[in-house]
Amino acid sequence: MKLTPEIIERLERLEEKYTAMGQDMVSYLDGLLYADYLTYWDYIHLDTLLSLQDTETSFEDEAIFITYHQITELYFKLILQAINSLCDTTQVTKEKMKHYLKRINVYFDTLIDSFKVMYEVLDHQQFLKFRMSLLPSSGFQSVQYRKIELCSTPIINLVNFNNRKQLEKSDDEVELYEHIYWKTGATELASGKKTLTLKQFEKKYSKELIQLIRSFYHKNIWSKYTQLSSEEKADNELQEMMRAYDVKANVLWPLSHYKAAVRHLHRDTKDIEATGGTNWQKYLPPKNQHIYFFPDLWTNEERENWGRRIEADF
């Protein structure tokens, strides 16, 4: 084979690369010579991936349930990757924010649209049976989603709506975390005590989440937005992308869950408890929580009627 100018140029660049690292280029070329070809199934670890749907029962639709939740967590991973890339940017610009907000919004669009699997495809009767073998686990325990929330907005915006006003001047991360909105959704319907689902979650993740609150205090998505110039912050396209993210994460995504819960857990005479014992009837509707990442981008009327119009049409 003739060493063309293109090949020689790349060899010279490789030599520069490895010399700068104090490495011997020839040794790396030997590695390429002896390495096997990469296959698709090896690259994505297909055999391992397909072995992770370890169901608890023999009901075939439990495979749908566990697979969909695993897919959801992979999308959460991509959302967190985009958020971290944006928030770790030292000199943020409106174009950088648009770049990553576009990714986040597309990921959420996919999640919201795909949730129909849970209320249009999943067999109702099978779900009511196999769900009992999953106690007390719950999608409530998704720590990646909690991280998405905490990395997007100041913690005060995630405090239970009834306590938000009195705690707005608090700078105690632990106190604010104790009053975070989703904890009120993880109480036993009868006694009002913490569910085992919440106790398990707090034991495993509370320290990590409180540290996350501290580390993102000055670099969450809203903080990055406030660092822009007045002209950049006034950019209509950027504001609409942030508002869209707010609606997708805090209205359409919980409403998707609410729709599935109504489909599978609602009865004319009484509601069936969720697997984690969460009071989903009050917890899931956005109008009851008033959670918005970017309150300053919404009018008072929009905040007061948060999610109501969309829920009526959903």
KOLKEPA-973013 format. One line per 5 residues: number of its first residue (from 1); for each residue x, y, z of N, C-alpha, C. Coordinates in nm, 3 decimals, padded with zeros to 5 digits. Example, Ala and Ser with C-alpha at 12.3 -4.5 7.8 and 13.67 -1.06 7.14 Angstrom:
! residues 2
1 = 01.319 -00.569 00.780 01.230 -00.450 00.780 01.320 -00.330 00.780  01.285 -00.225 00.708 01.367 -00.106 00.714 01.290 00.003 00.787
This chain:
! residues 314
1 = 00.084 -00.120 00.000 00.000 00.000 00.000 00.087 00.124 00.000  00.056 00.217 -00.085 00.134 00.340 -00.095 00.098 00.433 00.020  00.204 00.494 00.079 00.183 00.592 00.185 00.147 00.726 00.121  00.021 00.752 00.115 -00.027 00.876 00.052 00.001 00.995 00.145  -00.002 01.117 00.093 00.017 01.236 00.177 -00.083 01.241 00.292
6 = -00.206 01.194 00.268 -00.306 01.195 00.375 -00.265 01.103 00.490  -00.215 00.983 00.457 -00.173 00.889 00.560 -00.052 00.943 00.635  00.045 00.998 00.561 00.166 01.053 00.625 00.128 01.167 00.719  00.035 01.253 00.676 -00.006 01.367 00.759 -00.069 01.319 00.889  -00.148 01.213 00.882 -00.212 01.163 01.004 -00.111 01.093 01.096
11 = -00.013 01.025 01.037 00.092 00.963 01.119 00.172 01.069 01.193  00.198 01.179 01.126 00.272 01.289 01.190 00.192 01.349 01.305  00.061 01.361 01.284 -00.024 01.415 01.391 -00.033 01.318 01.509  -00.038 01.189 01.479 -00.036 01.089 01.586 00.095 01.094 01.664  00.205 01.110 01.591 00.336 01.119 01.655 00.341 01.238 01.751
16 = 00.287 01.351 01.707 00.282 01.470 01.792 00.196 01.445 01.917  00.083 01.379 01.895 -00.008 01.350 02.006 00.058 01.264 02.113  00.118 01.153 02.069 00.175 01.061 02.167 00.305 01.113 02.226  00.381 01.188 02.151 00.503 01.248 02.205 00.470 01.346 02.317  00.363 01.424 02.297 00.322 01.520 02.398 00.281 01.450 02.528
21 = 00.235 01.327 02.517 00.195 01.251 02.636 00.307 01.162 02.688  00.424 01.169 02.624 00.535 01.085 02.666 00.515 00.939 02.632  00.440 00.914 02.525 00.409 00.777 02.485 00.476 00.743 02.353  00.493 00.611 02.333 00.554 00.562 02.210 00.445 00.529 02.108  00.441 00.602 01.996 00.336 00.583 01.898 00.337 00.443 01.839
26 = 00.454 00.386 01.819 00.463 00.254 01.757 00.392 00.148 01.841  00.402 00.163 01.974 00.335 00.068 02.062 00.184 00.074 02.044  00.131 00.196 02.026 -00.012 00.211 02.004 -00.052 00.157 01.867  00.034 00.170 01.768 00.005 00.113 01.636 00.003 -00.039 01.644  00.091 -00.094 01.727 00.088 -00.239 01.748 -00.045 -00.282 01.809
31 = -00.095 -00.198 01.901 -00.224 -00.229 01.963 -00.335 -00.233 01.859  -00.333 -00.138 01.765 -00.432 -00.139 01.658 -00.417 -00.262 01.570  -00.294 -00.304 01.548 -00.267 -00.418 01.462 -00.325 -00.547 01.519  -00.315 -00.561 01.651 -00.357 -00.687 01.713 -00.502 -00.685 01.764  -00.562 -00.568 01.773 -00.698 -00.559 01.827 -00.799 -00.620 01.731
36 = -00.904 -00.679 01.788 -01.013 -00.733 01.707 -01.101 -00.618 01.656  -01.177 -00.646 01.551 -01.272 -00.548 01.501 -01.385 -00.528 01.603  -01.429 -00.406 01.617 -01.539 -00.375 01.708 -01.672 -00.411 01.642  -01.756 -00.480 01.715 -01.889 -00.515 01.664 -01.995 -00.431 01.736  -02.109 -00.419 01.674 -02.221 -00.345 01.733 -02.261 -00.405 01.867
41 = -02.273 -00.537 01.875 -02.320 -00.601 01.997 -02.221 -00.588 02.111  -02.092 -00.582 02.077 -01.993 -00.560 02.182 -01.993 -00.413 02.227  -02.009 -00.322 02.132 -02.004 -00.180 02.163 -02.114 -00.138 02.260  -02.237 -00.185 02.237 -02.347 -00.147 02.327 -02.374 -00.251 02.435  -02.287 -00.352 02.443 -02.302 -00.459 02.543 -02.443 -00.518 02.536
46 = -02.479 -00.560 02.417 -02.616 -00.604 02.391 -02.658 -00.720 02.480  -02.573 -00.821 02.493 -02.611 -00.936 02.575 -02.637 -00.895 02.720  -02.552 -00.808 02.773 -02.572 -00.760 02.910 -02.700 -00.679 02.920  -02.720 -00.589 02.824 -02.837 -00.503 02.823 -02.967 -00.584 02.824  -02.972 -00.686 02.742 -03.094 -00.766 02.731 -03.113 -00.862 02.848
51 = -03.012 -00.874 02.932 -03.023 -00.963 03.048 -03.072 -00.888 03.173  -03.092 -00.756 03.161 -03.125 -00.675 03.278 -03.274 -00.668 03.308  -03.358 -00.725 03.222 -03.502 -00.721 03.245 -03.542 -00.841 03.331  -03.500 -00.836 03.455 -03.518 -00.947 03.548 -03.650 -00.929 03.622  -03.755 -00.988 03.571 -03.888 -00.968 03.628 -03.909 -01.051 03.755
56 = -04.009 -01.009 03.832 -04.041 -01.076 03.958 -04.152 -01.179 03.943  -04.225 -01.172 03.832 -04.337 -01.264 03.810 -04.331 -01.322 03.669  -04.426 -01.407 03.638 -04.432 -01.469 03.504 -04.527 -01.395 03.411  -04.587 -01.286 03.456 -04.677 -01.209 03.369 -04.595 -01.142 03.259  -04.634 -01.165 03.133 -04.552 -01.115 03.023 -04.543 -00.962 03.020
61 = -04.647 -00.893 03.066 -04.645 -00.747 03.059 -04.557 -00.683 03.165  -04.509 -00.761 03.260 -04.412 -00.703 03.354 -04.283 -00.669 03.280  -04.254 -00.742 03.172 -04.136 -00.711 03.090 -04.150 -00.572 03.027  -04.273 -00.537 02.987 -04.297 -00.402 02.934 -04.270 -00.300 03.043  -04.321 -00.327 03.162 -04.310 -00.234 03.274 -04.165 -00.206 03.312
66 = -04.086 -00.311 03.329 -03.947 -00.292 03.373 -03.862 -00.234 03.260  -03.886 -00.278 03.137 -03.809 -00.227 03.024 -03.833 -00.079 03.005  -03.959 -00.038 03.013 -03.988 00.104 02.993 -03.922 00.190 03.101  -03.924 00.143 03.226 -03.861 00.221 03.333 -03.710 00.228 03.314  -03.650 00.124 03.264 -03.507 00.129 03.237 -03.475 00.227 03.124
71 = -03.559 00.229 03.021 -03.543 00.325 02.913 -03.554 00.467 02.967  -03.651 00.489 03.055 -03.670 00.620 03.116 -03.544 00.665 03.189  -03.485 00.575 03.265 -03.365 00.611 03.341 -03.247 00.644 03.248  -03.241 00.578 03.133 -03.135 00.611 03.036 -03.155 00.750 02.979  -03.280 00.789 02.955 -03.306 00.926 02.908 -03.276 01.027 03.018
76 = -03.307 00.992 03.143 -03.270 01.081 03.254 -03.119 01.101 03.256  -03.046 00.996 03.228 -02.899 01.006 03.225 -02.856 01.106 03.118  -02.919 01.101 03.001 -02.885 01.196 02.894 -02.923 01.339 02.932  -03.037 01.354 02.999 -03.078 01.488 03.044 -02.977 01.543 03.144  -02.935 01.461 03.238 -02.837 01.505 03.336 -02.702 01.536 03.271
81 = -02.668 01.460 03.169 -02.544 01.489 03.097 -02.550 01.628 03.034  -02.664 01.661 02.972 -02.680 01.793 02.911 -02.679 01.903 03.017  -02.747 01.880 03.128 -02.752 01.979 03.235 -02.612 02.004 03.292  -02.539 01.897 03.316 -02.404 01.912 03.371 -02.311 01.984 03.275  -02.324 01.952 03.147 -02.240 02.020 03.047 -02.269 02.169 03.045
86 = -02.396 02.206 03.054 -02.433 02.346 03.057 -02.386 02.414 03.185  -02.415 02.352 03.297 -02.386 02.415 03.427 -02.238 02.418 03.460  -02.159 02.333 03.399 -02.014 02.335 03.421 -01.943 02.435 03.331  -02.019 02.501 03.242 -01.960 02.601 03.153 -01.925 02.726 03.232  -01.800 02.768 03.225 -01.755 02.884 03.302 -01.814 03.013 03.247
91 = -01.801 03.034 03.118 -01.854 03.153 03.054 -01.975 03.113 02.969  -02.092 03.117 03.030 -02.212 03.073 02.959 -02.261 03.182 02.865  -02.315 03.140 02.752 -02.374 03.232 02.655 -02.514 03.184 02.623  -02.594 03.271 02.562 -02.730 03.230 02.527 -02.728 03.117 02.425  -02.630 03.118 02.335 -02.621 03.011 02.236 -02.587 02.878 02.302
96 = -02.500 02.882 02.402 -02.467 02.759 02.475 -02.591 02.707 02.548  -02.667 02.797 02.608 -02.789 02.755 02.678 -02.890 02.697 02.580  -02.907 02.760 02.466 -03.000 02.708 02.366 -02.958 02.569 02.318  -02.829 02.551 02.301 -02.776 02.423 02.253 -02.818 02.309 02.346  -02.799 02.328 02.476 -02.829 02.221 02.569 -02.978 02.214 02.604
101 = -03.047 02.326 02.606 -03.191 02.324 02.631 -03.264 02.250 02.518  -03.216 02.266 02.397 -03.275 02.193 02.285 -03.266 02.043 02.309  -03.149 01.997 02.352 -03.132 01.855 02.380 -03.226 01.809 02.492  -03.229 01.886 02.601 -03.313 01.850 02.715 -03.459 01.841 02.673  -03.505 01.939 02.595 -03.645 01.940 02.552 -03.679 01.824 02.460
106 = -03.586 01.789 02.372 -03.609 01.674 02.283 -03.617 01.545 02.364  -03.529 01.531 02.462 -03.533 01.412 02.547 -03.667 01.402 02.621  -03.714 01.515 02.674 -03.841 01.513 02.746 -03.958 01.486 02.651  -03.952 01.541 02.530 -04.057 01.512 02.432 -04.068 01.362 02.409  -03.953 01.297 02.396 -03.952 01.153 02.373 -04.012 01.079 02.492
111 = -03.976 01.120 02.613 -04.028 01.056 02.733 -04.179 01.073 02.744  -04.225 01.195 02.723 -04.367 01.224 02.738 -04.449 01.147 02.635  -04.403 01.148 02.511 -04.476 01.078 02.405 -04.475 00.927 02.428  -04.365 00.875 02.476 -04.353 00.730 02.492 -04.429 00.678 02.613  -04.470 00.766 02.706 -04.537 00.718 02.826 -04.672 00.654 02.796
116 = -04.722 00.673 02.674 -04.847 00.606 02.636 -04.834 00.454 02.645  -04.711 00.406 02.642 -04.688 00.262 02.662 -04.751 00.218 02.794  -04.745 00.306 02.894 -04.792 00.270 03.028 -04.944 00.275 03.040  -05.012 00.354 02.960 -05.157 00.359 02.974 -05.234 00.311 02.852  -05.165 00.286 02.740 -05.234 00.235 02.621 -05.195 00.091 02.588
121 = -05.076 00.050 02.627 -05.024 -00.082 02.590 -05.027 -00.179 02.707  -04.980 -00.135 02.823 -04.970 -00.222 02.939 -05.107 -00.278 02.977  -05.116 -00.411 02.988 -05.243 -00.476 03.019 -05.285 -00.444 03.163  -05.406 -00.393 03.176 -05.455 -00.345 03.304 -05.462 -00.456 03.408  -05.521 -00.568 03.372 -05.540 -00.677 03.468 -05.407 -00.738 03.511
126 = -05.316 -00.754 03.416 -05.185 -00.807 03.452 -05.112 -00.711 03.546  -05.120 -00.581 03.517 -05.052 -00.482 03.601 -05.102 -00.488 03.745  -05.234 -00.496 03.764 -05.289 -00.499 03.899 -05.242 -00.621 03.978  -05.201 -00.725 03.908 -05.152 -00.845 03.975 -05.001 -00.840 03.999  -04.923 -00.815 03.893 -04.778 -00.822 03.914 -04.726 -00.706 03.998
131 = -04.797 -00.595 04.004 -04.752 -00.480 04.081 -04.738 -00.514 04.230  -04.817 -00.612 04.276 -04.812 -00.647 04.418 -04.681 -00.714 04.456  -04.611 -00.767 04.358 -04.481 -00.829 04.388 -04.368 -00.727 04.389  -04.400 -00.601 04.358 -04.297 -00.497 04.350 -04.291 -00.411 04.476  -04.382 -00.434 04.571 -04.385 -00.355 04.694 -04.253 -00.362 04.770
136 = -04.204 -00.253 04.829 -04.260 -00.117 04.826 -04.188 -00.026 04.725  -04.125 -00.086 04.624 -04.053 -00.004 04.527 -04.151 00.083 04.449  -04.102 00.195 04.399 -04.188 00.289 04.328 -04.104 00.377 04.239  -04.162 00.421 04.125 -04.093 00.516 04.040 -04.062 00.645 04.113  -04.131 00.668 04.225 -04.102 00.780 04.313 -03.954 00.781 04.354
141 = -03.893 00.663 04.358 -03.756 00.649 04.405 -03.650 00.675 04.298  -03.690 00.735 04.187 -03.593 00.766 04.082 -03.506 00.884 04.123  -03.385 00.857 04.169 -03.298 00.965 04.215 -03.250 01.053 04.100  -03.242 00.996 03.979 -03.197 01.078 03.867 -03.295 01.191 03.839  -03.424 01.164 03.854 -03.521 01.271 03.830 -03.510 01.378 03.938
146 = -03.485 01.339 04.062 -03.465 01.437 04.170 -03.342 01.522 04.142  -03.241 01.461 04.083 -03.120 01.537 04.049 -03.149 01.637 03.937  -03.231 01.596 03.841 -03.269 01.688 03.733 -03.335 01.812 03.793  -03.425 01.791 03.887 -03.493 01.903 03.952 -03.394 01.992 04.025  -03.309 01.934 04.107 -03.218 02.011 04.191 -03.111 02.084 04.111
151 = -03.080 02.033 03.992 -02.980 02.098 03.908 -03.040 02.204 03.817  -03.171 02.217 03.817 -03.239 02.309 03.727 -03.275 02.442 03.792  -03.298 02.441 03.922 -03.355 02.559 03.987 -03.309 02.569 04.132  -03.313 02.687 04.192 -03.284 02.700 04.335 -03.379 02.613 04.417  -03.331 02.557 04.526 -03.406 02.462 04.605 -03.537 02.521 04.658
156 = -03.544 02.651 04.681 -03.666 02.712 04.733 -03.784 02.689 04.638  -03.757 02.678 04.508 -03.865 02.657 04.412 -03.919 02.515 04.415  -03.852 02.428 04.489 -03.896 02.288 04.501 -03.955 02.259 04.639  -03.955 02.360 04.725 -04.013 02.344 04.857 -04.164 02.334 04.845  -04.225 02.255 04.933 -04.370 02.242 04.936 -04.436 02.379 04.931
161 = -04.534 02.393 04.846 -04.595 02.523 04.819 -04.646 02.592 04.946  -04.698 02.514 05.040 -04.753 02.571 05.163 -04.646 02.626 05.255  -04.521 02.583 05.237 -04.410 02.629 05.322 -04.315 02.724 05.251  -04.339 02.745 05.122 -04.241 02.819 05.041 -04.222 02.962 05.088  -04.332 03.029 05.119 -04.325 03.169 05.160 -04.246 03.187 05.287
166 = -04.272 03.106 05.387 -04.206 03.120 05.516 -04.060 03.079 05.513  -04.021 03.001 05.412 -03.882 02.953 05.405 -03.800 03.025 05.297  -03.857 03.124 05.232 -03.789 03.187 05.118 -03.659 03.256 05.154  -03.641 03.293 05.280 -03.518 03.359 05.323 -03.417 03.262 05.385  -03.456 03.136 05.396 -03.368 03.037 05.458 -03.253 03.001 05.364
171 = -03.133 02.988 05.420 -03.018 02.941 05.343 -02.967 02.808 05.399  -03.053 02.742 05.475 -03.020 02.612 05.534 -03.065 02.503 05.438  -02.967 02.442 05.369 -03.000 02.341 05.268 -03.075 02.222 05.327  -03.036 02.183 05.449 -03.101 02.067 05.512 -03.247 02.098 05.544  -03.272 02.216 05.598 -03.409 02.255 05.630 -03.496 02.261 05.504
176 = -03.441 02.319 05.398 -03.516 02.328 05.274 -03.541 02.190 05.213  -03.440 02.105 05.221 -03.455 01.969 05.169 -03.563 01.893 05.246  -03.573 01.915 05.376 -03.674 01.846 05.456 -03.815 01.887 05.415  -03.829 02.004 05.353 -03.961 02.052 05.313 -03.981 02.043 05.162  -03.899 01.965 05.094 -03.912 01.953 04.949 -04.047 01.890 04.915
181 = -04.104 01.932 04.805 -04.245 01.901 04.776 -04.276 01.752 04.767  -04.184 01.672 04.710 -04.220 01.533 04.684 -04.228 01.448 04.810  -04.176 01.500 04.923 -04.188 01.422 05.046 -04.332 01.415 05.093  -04.410 01.519 05.063 -04.550 01.515 05.104 -04.629 01.413 05.023  -04.574 01.375 04.908 -04.640 01.274 04.826 -04.608 01.133 04.868
186 = -04.513 01.119 04.958 -04.471 00.985 05.002 -04.509 00.964 05.147  -04.634 00.991 05.177 -04.687 00.968 05.310 -04.797 00.865 05.303  -04.812 00.789 05.409 -04.916 00.686 05.412 -05.052 00.754 05.410  -05.141 00.700 05.331 -05.273 00.760 05.314 -05.350 00.767 05.446  -05.338 00.666 05.528 -05.417 00.660 05.651 -05.354 00.738 05.766
191 = -05.225 00.715 05.792 -05.160 00.773 05.910 -05.089 00.904 05.887  -05.053 00.932 05.762 -04.976 01.054 05.733 -04.829 01.039 05.763  -04.785 00.919 05.802 -04.643 00.895 05.832 -04.566 00.869 05.703  -04.433 00.880 05.711 -04.349 00.851 05.595 -04.367 00.706 05.553  -04.378 00.684 05.424 -04.387 00.547 05.374 -04.251 00.480 05.379
196 = -04.250 00.350 05.375 -04.124 00.276 05.367 -04.049 00.317 05.241  -04.123 00.344 05.135 -04.064 00.389 05.009 -03.979 00.514 05.031  -04.032 00.611 05.104 -03.958 00.734 05.132 -03.842 00.708 05.227  -03.864 00.627 05.329 -03.758 00.596 05.425 -03.638 00.531 05.354  -03.667 00.437 05.264 -03.559 00.372 05.188 -03.483 00.474 05.105
201 = -03.558 00.561 05.038 -03.498 00.661 04.950 -03.410 00.757 05.029  -03.460 00.806 05.141 -03.383 00.901 05.222 -03.255 00.836 05.275  -03.266 00.713 05.319 -03.149 00.644 05.373 -03.039 00.630 05.268  -03.078 00.604 05.145 -02.980 00.581 05.039 -02.928 00.712 04.978  -03.014 00.813 04.965 -02.977 00.926 04.880 -02.974 01.064 04.946
206 = -03.026 01.081 05.066 -03.038 01.215 05.123 -02.906 01.290 05.130  -02.801 01.228 05.180 -02.671 01.294 05.190 -02.622 01.339 05.053  -02.637 01.253 04.955 -02.593 01.285 04.819 -02.673 01.403 04.762  -02.803 01.405 04.786 -02.887 01.510 04.732 -02.861 01.644 04.800  -02.839 01.642 04.930 -02.808 01.767 05.001 -02.676 01.824 04.952
211 = -02.579 01.739 04.927 -02.452 01.785 04.871 -02.471 01.841 04.731  -02.561 01.781 04.655 -02.590 01.831 04.520 -02.652 01.971 04.526  -02.741 01.992 04.621 -02.801 02.124 04.640 -02.692 02.228 04.664  -02.596 02.193 04.749 -02.488 02.286 04.780 -02.398 02.313 04.660  -02.365 02.208 04.586 -02.272 02.224 04.474 -02.334 02.297 04.356
216 = -02.469 02.292 04.345 -02.536 02.358 04.233 -02.602 02.490 04.275  -02.574 02.535 04.396 -02.638 02.655 04.446 -02.617 02.774 04.353  -02.496 02.787 04.299 -02.464 02.901 04.212 -02.446 02.859 04.065  -02.482 02.736 04.033 -02.460 02.693 03.894 -02.574 02.610 03.836  -02.692 02.616 03.898 -02.807 02.549 03.836 -02.847 02.624 03.709
221 = -02.940 02.568 03.633 -02.976 02.628 03.505 -03.025 02.772 03.522  -03.107 02.796 03.624 -03.156 02.933 03.644 -03.041 03.028 03.677  -02.947 02.983 03.759 -02.830 03.066 03.792 -02.750 03.099 03.667  -02.737 03.002 03.578 -02.664 03.027 03.453 -02.738 03.131 03.369  -02.868 03.124 03.369 -02.946 03.223 03.295 -02.925 03.364 03.351
226 = -02.923 03.376 03.484 -02.906 03.508 03.546 -02.768 03.567 03.522  -02.672 03.483 03.483 -02.537 03.532 03.455 -02.524 03.594 03.317  -02.625 03.576 03.234 -02.622 03.633 03.100 -02.638 03.785 03.107  -02.600 03.851 02.999 -02.621 03.994 02.990 -02.771 04.023 02.978  -02.811 04.146 03.004 -02.952 04.183 02.993 -03.006 04.157 02.854
231 = -02.925 04.183 02.754 -02.967 04.161 02.616 -02.988 04.013 02.588  -02.897 03.929 02.637 -02.911 03.785 02.613 -03.031 03.729 02.689  -03.052 03.773 02.812 -03.166 03.723 02.890 -03.300 03.760 02.826  -03.301 03.870 02.750 -03.425 03.914 02.687 -03.454 03.841 02.557  -03.366 03.750 02.517 -03.384 03.677 02.391 -03.511 03.592 02.399
236 = -03.605 03.617 02.311 -03.734 03.549 02.315 -03.722 03.399 02.295  -03.636 03.360 02.202 -03.621 03.216 02.174 -03.568 03.143 02.296  -03.471 03.201 02.364 -03.415 03.139 02.484 -03.522 03.128 02.593  -03.596 03.234 02.615 -03.700 03.231 02.717 -03.806 03.126 02.686  -03.844 03.114 02.560 -03.943 03.014 02.522 -03.891 02.872 02.541
241 = -03.763 02.852 02.518 -03.705 02.719 02.538 -03.704 02.683 02.686  -03.677 02.783 02.771 -03.678 02.758 02.915 -03.820 02.734 02.965  -03.914 02.813 02.915 -04.054 02.792 02.952 -04.104 02.654 02.905  -04.061 02.615 02.787 -04.099 02.484 02.735 -04.045 02.373 02.824  -03.921 02.387 02.868 -03.861 02.288 02.959 -03.941 02.281 03.088
246 = -03.978 02.397 03.141 -04.056 02.403 03.264 -04.187 02.326 03.250  -04.255 02.346 03.140 -04.384 02.281 03.117 -04.366 02.130 03.098  -04.267 02.093 03.021 -04.244 01.950 02.995 -04.211 01.876 03.124  -04.121 01.932 03.205 -04.075 01.864 03.326 -04.177 01.869 03.438  -04.250 01.980 03.450 -04.333 02.001 03.568 -04.483 01.998 03.543
251 = -04.523 01.983 03.417 -04.666 01.968 03.386 -04.691 01.841 03.305  -04.632 01.834 03.186 -04.663 01.722 03.097 -04.609 01.588 03.148  -04.490 01.589 03.205 -04.434 01.463 03.257 -04.515 01.410 03.375  -04.543 01.490 03.479 -04.628 01.436 03.587 -04.770 01.403 03.541  -04.822 01.478 03.445 -04.957 01.446 03.396 -04.958 01.312 03.323
256 = -04.849 01.277 03.257 -04.840 01.146 03.194 -04.853 01.036 03.299  -04.787 01.055 03.412 -04.797 00.958 03.521 -04.938 00.957 03.580  -04.995 01.075 03.592 -05.130 01.086 03.649 -05.231 01.013 03.560  -05.215 01.028 03.429 -05.305 00.961 03.336 -05.293 00.810 03.349  -05.171 00.760 03.365 -05.152 00.617 03.381 -05.209 00.570 03.515
261 = -05.191 00.652 03.619 -05.244 00.615 03.751 -05.396 00.609 03.748  -05.459 00.706 03.683 -05.605 00.704 03.671 -05.650 00.581 03.593  -05.576 00.548 03.489 -05.612 00.432 03.406 -05.607 00.303 03.488  -05.503 00.288 03.568 -05.482 00.161 03.635 -05.525 00.157 03.782  -05.527 00.271 03.850 -05.547 00.270 03.994 -05.677 00.334 04.040
266 = -05.749 00.398 03.949 -05.871 00.466 03.989 -05.992 00.372 03.982  -06.078 00.384 04.082 -06.203 00.309 04.083 -06.317 00.404 04.118  -06.438 00.368 04.081 -06.553 00.454 04.110 -06.572 00.474 04.260  -06.552 00.370 04.336 -06.578 00.378 04.480 -06.454 00.414 04.561  -06.336 00.373 04.515 -06.214 00.405 04.590 -06.095 00.394 04.497
271 = -05.988 00.459 04.536 -05.865 00.454 04.458 -05.773 00.347 04.514  -05.708 00.276 04.425 -05.611 00.175 04.466 -05.480 00.245 04.500  -05.417 00.204 04.608 -05.290 00.265 04.647 -05.181 00.233 04.546  -05.088 00.327 04.529 -04.970 00.301 04.448 -04.880 00.204 04.522  -04.786 00.140 04.449 -04.703 00.037 04.511 -04.623 00.091 04.629
276 = -04.587 00.218 04.624 -04.510 00.276 04.734 -04.597 00.338 04.841  -04.729 00.327 04.826 -04.819 00.387 04.923 -04.831 00.537 04.907  -04.779 00.593 04.799 -04.783 00.737 04.779 -04.926 00.783 04.749  -04.959 00.903 04.798 -05.093 00.957 04.771 -05.092 01.026 04.635  -05.092 00.946 04.532 -05.075 00.993 04.395 -05.185 01.090 04.352
281 = -05.304 01.076 04.412 -05.416 01.161 04.372 -05.386 01.309 04.398  -05.314 01.338 04.506 -05.278 01.475 04.539 -05.138 01.511 04.490  -05.052 01.411 04.484 -04.911 01.436 04.453 -04.887 01.464 04.305  -04.952 01.391 04.216 -04.920 01.399 04.073 -04.975 01.521 04.000  -05.097 01.567 04.025 -05.148 01.682 03.949 -05.064 01.807 03.971
286 = -05.009 01.868 03.867 -04.924 01.987 03.880 -04.994 02.104 03.950  -05.126 02.115 03.934 -05.199 02.226 03.994 -05.193 02.220 04.146  -05.164 02.103 04.203 -05.155 02.090 04.349 -05.016 02.121 04.401  -04.915 02.116 04.315 -04.777 02.131 04.359 -04.719 02.269 04.333  -04.760 02.333 04.223 -04.704 02.464 04.186 -04.551 02.460 04.181
291 = -04.500 02.359 04.113 -04.356 02.349 04.095 -04.321 02.403 03.958  -04.239 02.509 03.957 -04.189 02.566 03.833 -04.043 02.603 03.856  -03.959 02.564 03.762 -03.816 02.589 03.774 -03.781 02.737 03.762  -03.856 02.806 03.678 -03.821 02.944 03.643 -03.941 03.037 03.666  -03.980 03.059 03.793 -04.101 03.137 03.822 -04.098 03.278 03.764
296 = -03.980 03.338 03.752 -03.972 03.475 03.700 -04.006 03.486 03.552  -04.013 03.371 03.483 -04.049 03.373 03.341 -04.199 03.355 03.320  -04.273 03.347 03.430 -04.419 03.329 03.422 -04.489 03.444 03.492  -04.608 03.478 03.446 -04.687 03.582 03.511 -04.750 03.526 03.638  -04.799 03.614 03.723 -04.869 03.570 03.845 -04.988 03.482 03.810
301 = -05.062 03.520 03.708 -05.179 03.442 03.667 -05.138 03.303 03.618  -05.030 03.296 03.542 -04.983 03.167 03.492 -04.939 03.077 03.607  -04.874 03.134 03.706 -04.832 03.054 03.822 -04.953 03.008 03.905  -05.049 03.097 03.923 -05.168 03.063 04.002 -05.249 02.952 03.936  -05.249 02.949 03.805 -05.326 02.847 03.731 -05.235 02.740 03.670
306 = -05.126 02.716 03.736 -05.023 02.627 03.684 -05.079 02.488 03.649  -05.069 02.453 03.521 -05.106 02.320 03.476 -05.255 02.295 03.455  -05.341 02.385 03.500 -05.484 02.359 03.496 -05.537 02.344 03.353  -05.500 02.438 03.268 -05.552 02.435 03.131 -05.500 02.312 03.057  -05.372 02.280 03.076 -05.314 02.164 03.008 -05.377 02.036 03.061
311 = -05.400 02.028 03.193 -05.460 01.908 03.250 -05.600 01.886 03.195  -05.673 01.993 03.174 -05.809 01.980 03.120 -05.811 01.923 02.980  -05.704 01.949 02.904 -05.697 01.902 02.765 -05.616 01.775 02.749  -05.554 01.728 02.858 -05.457 01.618 02.846 -05.528 01.485 02.822
